[in-house]
Amino acid sequence: MITKRIIPCLDVRNGRVVKGVNFEGVSDVSSPVELARYYSDNGADELVFYDITASFEGRALFTDILREVASSIFIPLTVGGGINTVEDFDRVLKCGADKVSVNSGAIRNPALIGEAAKRYGDQCVVLSVDVKRVDGDFCVFAKGGRENTGMEAIDWIRRCVDAGAGEVVVNSIDTDGVKKGFDIELLQRVCDAVSVPVIASGGAGNVAHFVELFHAIPTIDAGLAASIFHFREVAIPDLKMALKQENIPVRL
């Protein structure tokens, strides 16, 4: 069985790491550089850096902070926020990112995924999808969860993977920040639909939620979380030891 990855997420706004609930009520947490270094030194397998208001504000991602984060860590770094063109991919990769996450930019221009995959390879292109239930359907939201696109999520994810996305981060708006567990139903649907790595995001509140995730969906590749790691409610080394005791393969 493939080793499961544990991935902290830095949601960055105005140069600071922030966290909210259901994508709302955002509060300040810490310096992204300090947090990134802490996670790199304490067992995180990868790190995700989102400039969470870049798309909504219609601007480019903050590259100065990104460069500092990238130079501070020794684990793979995925970066997203305001990625709208192949040139944006190029700029972020030159700042030190290993992979680039695209969300609203792909919704505006679906050809972007194929163009980026052709230039940089599928392994560089990460599709990030914000999903919320609307009248019983899984719908894709844009601009940091502010705008319902009206698109059905599973079909959208399948189309993007077919176009060249090499990995998918599934952000459940329904469970984001609530700390009552991952959205197993949604994640299972995605894993059944695509063959690329899938990362679960939204809902982790304790160690048991990660155990439940990896037992319920053996094909899921990674669990991503923010506040429980930021506020030291769960330490990554402790989480990995607990997963190992549950016969879930992790890198210690």
Secondary structure as the mmCIF struct_conf table of DSSP 4:
data_model
#
loop_
_struct_conf.conf_type_id
_struct_conf.id
_struct_conf.beg_label_comp_id
_struct_conf.beg_label_asym_id
_struct_conf.beg_label_seq_id
_struct_conf.end_label_comp_id
_struct_conf.end_label_asym_id
_struct_conf.end_label_seq_id
HELX_LH_PP_P HELX_LH_PP_P1 ILE A 2 THR A 3
STRN STRN1 LYS A 4 LYS A 4
STRN STRN2 ARG A 5 ARG A 13
TURN_TY1_P TURN_TY1_P1 ASN A 14 GLY A 15
STRN STRN3 ARG A 16 VAL A 21
TURN_TY1_P TURN_TY1_P2 ASN A 22 PHE A 23
STRN STRN4 GLU A 24 SER A 30
HELX_RH_AL_P HELX_RH_AL_P1 PRO A 32 ASP A 41
TURN_TY1_P TURN_TY1_P3 ASN A 42 GLY A 43
BEND BEND1 ASP A 45 ASP A 45
STRN STRN5 LEU A 47 ASP A 51
TURN_TY1_P TURN_TY1_P4 ILE A 52 THR A 53
HELX_RH_AL_P HELX_RH_AL_P2 ALA A 54 GLU A 57
TURN_TY1_P TURN_TY1_P5 GLY A 58 GLY A 58
HELX_RH_AL_P HELX_RH_AL_P3 THR A 63 SER A 72
BEND BEND2 PHE A 74 ILE A 75
STRN STRN6 LEU A 77 GLY A 80
BEND BEND3 GLY A 81 GLY A 82
BEND BEND4 THR A 85 THR A 85
HELX_RH_AL_P HELX_RH_AL_P4 VAL A 86 LYS A 94
TURN_TY1_P TURN_TY1_P6 CYS A 95 GLY A 96
BEND BEND5 ASP A 98 ASP A 98
STRN STRN7 LYS A 99 VAL A 102
BEND BEND6 ASN A 103 ASN A 103
HELX_RH_AL_P HELX_RH_AL_P5 SER A 104 ARG A 108
TURN_TY1_P TURN_TY1_P7 PRO A 110 PRO A 110
HELX_RH_AL_P HELX_RH_AL_P6 ALA A 111 TYR A 120
HELX_RH_3T_P HELX_RH_3T_P1 ASP A 122 CYS A 124
STRN STRN8 VAL A 125 VAL A 134
TURN_TY1_P TURN_TY1_P8 ASP A 135 GLY A 136
STRN STRN9 ASP A 137 ALA A 142
TURN_TY1_P TURN_TY1_P9 LYS A 143 ARG A 146
STRN STRN10 GLU A 147 GLU A 152
HELX_RH_AL_P HELX_RH_AL_P7 ALA A 153 ALA A 163
TURN_TY1_P TURN_TY1_P10 GLY A 164 GLY A 164
STRN STRN11 GLU A 167 SER A 172
TURN_TY1_P TURN_TY1_P11 ILE A 173 VAL A 178
BEND BEND7 LYS A 180 LYS A 180
HELX_RH_AL_P HELX_RH_AL_P8 ILE A 184 ALA A 193
BEND BEND8 SER A 195 VAL A 196
STRN STRN12 VAL A 198 SER A 201
BEND BEND9 GLY A 202 GLY A 202
BEND BEND10 ASN A 206 ASN A 206
HELX_RH_AL_P HELX_RH_AL_P9 VAL A 207 ALA A 216
TURN_TY1_P TURN_TY1_P12 PRO A 218 THR A 219
STRN STRN13 ALA A 222 ALA A 225
BEND BEND11 ALA A 226 ALA A 226
HELX_RH_AL_P HELX_RH_AL_P10 SER A 227 HIS A 230
TURN_TY1_P TURN_TY1_P13 PHE A 231 ARG A 232
BEND BEND12 GLU A 233 VAL A 234
HELX_RH_AL_P HELX_RH_AL_P11 ILE A 236 GLN A 245
TURN_TY1_P TURN_TY1_P14 GLU A 246 ASN A 247
STRN STRN14 VAL A 250 VAL A 250
#
